[in-house]
Amino acid sequence: MFVSSILVVVVYRFLPVYITPLMVIRLTEQAAEGRTLRCHHHWVSLERMSPSMPVAVIASEDQRFLEHHGFDYKAIQQAVKDNKRRGGKRIRGGSTISQQTAKNVFLWPGRSWLRKGLEAYFTFLIEMMWSKQRIMEVYLNSIEMGDGIYGVDAVAEYHFSTTSDNLSRANCALIAATLPNPLRYNSAAPSPYMRKRQRQIEVQMKHIRPFPREGEDK
């Protein structure tokens, strides 16, 4: 099991990720509910995405992505403080883009200690074996962005009638605004709250430099 886990991480360092456990789970849920099966996913390279897209998700999800090694301890500490202020009710997490990528590609949704332990293990592996550019590329291709929609190119087509490389800065900020709960927040029909989050993310994007290409300094 240890050897196979390392092997699959090495393989995904080079090959596209066309299917994830979450996609299979969602298809199973759709079938069980008698709904039409939906799984829209197009793998595209990072170079074929709008340069605003990685900046938008960094602004929204993980502003120290290029600085940490998979775990943002400052964000975790802040999340604990915020949740304690709300009487123990969980209002935010401290997961990094690296952790979310590990969960999306190798694991299943959930909050068990086993799942969290495996998430930490795979996060360590991808941080050791992949570049930050590869982690971002896999993240933006595998993350759920709507009902049956996975990845930036699919959401560009089905919610914005365009391709991932033609998404505007505002579109990217709106997509990033849905990521805490893409089944609840719809970038194709944004609520006033979503528009507010979009504007907040656009402001934060002004303080984040362009995402570096492979081989460039962070």
Long-range contacts (C-beta under 8 A, 24 or more apart in sequence): 5-106, 5-121, 5-122, 5-125, 6-125, 8-106, 9-106, 9-122, 9-125, 9-126, 9-129, 9-130, 10-129, 12-105, 12-138, 13-129, 13-130, 13-134, 16-43, 16-141, 17-43, 17-105, 17-138, 17-141, 17-142, 18-43, 20-104, 20-105, 20-142, 20-150, 21-106, 21-107, 21-108, 22-104, 22-108, 22-109, 22-144, 22-150, 23-150, 25-108, 25-109, 26-144, 26-148, 30-148, 37-148, 38-147, 38-148, 38-149, 39-148, 39-150, 40-148, 40-149, 40-150, 40-154, 40-157, 40-158, 41-141, 41-149, 41-150, 41-151, 41-154, 42-151, 42-153, 42-154, 42-157, 43-141, 43-151, 43-153, 44-141, 44-151, 44-152, 44-153, 44-164, 44-165, 45-137, 46-133, 46-136, 46-137, 46-140, 46-214, 47-213, 48-153, 48-163, 48-164, 48-165, 49-140, 49-152, 49-153, 49-164, 49-165, 49-167, 50-152, 50-164, 50-165, 50-166, 50-167, 50-168, 50-169, 50-171, 50-172, 51-210, 51-211, 52-167, 52-168, 52-169, 52-172, 52-173, 52-205, 53-140, 53-152, 53-164, 53-167, 53-172, 53-175, 54-136, 54-140, 54-211, 55-172, 55-205, 55-208, 55-210, 55-211, 56-169, 56-172, 56-173, 56-175, 56-176, 56-201, 56-205, 57-97, 57-136, 57-139, 57-140, 57-176, 57-179, 58-97, 58-208, 58-211, 59-173, 59-176, 59-201, 59-204, 59-205, 59-207, 59-208, 60-173, 60-176, 60-177, 60-179, 60-201, 60-204, 61-96, 61-97, 61-100, 61-176, 61-179, 62-96, 62-97, 62-98, 63-204, 63-208, 64-96, 65-96, 65-97, 65-98, 65-132, 65-136, 66-132, 66-212, 66-218, 67-218, 68-96, 68-98, 69-127, 70-96, 70-98, 70-99, 70-123, 70-124, 70-126, 70-127, 71-96, 71-98, 71-99, 71-120, 71-123, 72-96, 96-123, 97-135, 97-136, 97-139, 98-123, 98-126, 98-127, 98-135, 99-123, 100-139, 100-143, 101-126, 101-135, 101-138, 101-139, 101-142, 102-126, 104-139, 104-142, 104-143, 104-144, 105-138, 105-142, 131-214, 132-212, 132-218, 133-211, 133-212, 133-213, 133-214, 134-214, 136-211, 143-179, 143-182, 144-182, 144-183, 145-175, 145-178, 145-179, 145-182, 145-187, 146-178, 146-182, 146-183, 146-186, 146-187, 146-188, 147-183, 149-182, 155-187, 158-188, 159-186, 159-187, 159-188, 160-187, 160-188, 169-202, 169-205, 170-198, 170-202, 173-198, 173-199, 173-201, 173-202, 173-205, 174-198, 176-201, 177-201
